[in-house]
Amino acid sequence: MPSFVKRLISKPEFGPFVLLLAMVFIFWELNPAFLSLRNISNTLAFTVELGLIALAMTLLMTSGEFDLSVGSLFGFSPVLMWTLYNTGIASIEISFAIALATALGIGLISGLFVTRLKIPSFLVTLGMLLVVRGTALYVTNGFPQRTWNAKDLPLAQLLVGDFTVAGLRLHMSLLWFIAAAVLLSILLTRTKTGNWIQASGGNANAARARGVDVNRTKIKLFMLSAAMAGFAGVISSIRTAAANPNSGTGYELEVIAMVVIGGTALTGGRGTIIGTVFGIFILRLMRNGIVLIGVPGLAYNIFIGTIILAMMALHSWLDRRHQEGG
């Protein structure tokens, strides 16, 4: 087998890429409407919103940490923004800035708890999930906030305005997703900061010995994760004309699944934005595809679990092959 083929197969993105192609082909064969322009447009609209969170989670997991509060921030940030705007406290632009600043603050608190108090990120962000979700429910009494005039605002057009390309109805959120994917991929693979992120997750003590500020690096990543979740929530609230405090429930586990399926190591030290993009589309297209072919939507978690187990087995096998030089 040529060496370049061996290198290609050993890459963590290879398995997810093959799975994505196979899945698209199978769903298209079973129901040609799967690749219709309308279905592609509808799928992309929601996929990129959840994908924005997964991109930031990739960097955080590469550093060896998790953030279980992203789903609650997805619901909380738009609730905060629209509450400020609807009550006349601030303009929509200032409300948006306050919502993102609050998300950054929440990420900062999580990062400080993890790095200063040495509490596992799983426990810290689980607690933060409950605090943030509870705050959103308490402030709103559990009722969605009014957003039905959202699409008439300039900010809404900038974030979620729609346009047509070759018959596809797309949203500005797709461009935000592409920009985030490109920038974070460059950050992770071609910059000193990316090396610090991978070193922090691979061996934190060795990284500190080499002069890497592990704590600061992880705090910044918690802030990025929180801000991206808030940003995605705001985009979703504008697109759906609803800021529901319960929005994002369960997203944290689905996002982690996307990242893991894409080839990022659960133990930290290795991450891939390209692989995460494949993982994002694998899970979102699967949810869409199983409905189109008549499989009950309640069976979705069965498919997710099966894919996670299969991809973990594949990544483990490829890693062993690579280490053995086979």
Beta strands, then each sheet from edge to edge (+ up, - down):
strand 1: 162-165
strand 2: 168-171
sheet 1: 1+ 2-
end
